Amino acid sequence: MDVWWKTLTKLLIMMILWYFPTAGALAGPPFRTDDPVPIAYRHCEAYLFSSGIREDGGTGGVGPAVEFNYGFHPDTMVHLIVPMAYDAPENGNSHFGYGDTEIGLKYR
């Protein structure tokens, strides 16, 4: 019973923190300036993220979105971002659907 209670408490704390409004993250992928160095040859990374903005007229952004990076050659990587996008104006209909796909190449 004690282990169940601790697990439930942790889950509730995580849910509260998830919905708690924040001022914005200062670090963590996807970085606003992106990673300065390509990932290692034959290695890969995958991130699940969301990003949004709230203005006087409503909210909008992407999420959930997935970023996949792969080092296909020494000092060279490709990346793919596959997002779901949303737009929720204050006075209008909300929209949710597939966003803009990003394909990129980074080399050093």
Secondary structure, DSSP 8 states (H G I E B T S, - for coil): -HHHHHHHHHHHHHHHHHHS--S--SSSSS-TT--SS---TT-EEEEEEEEEEEETTEEEEEEEEEEEEEEEETTEEEEEEEEEEEEEETTS--EEEE---EEEEEE-
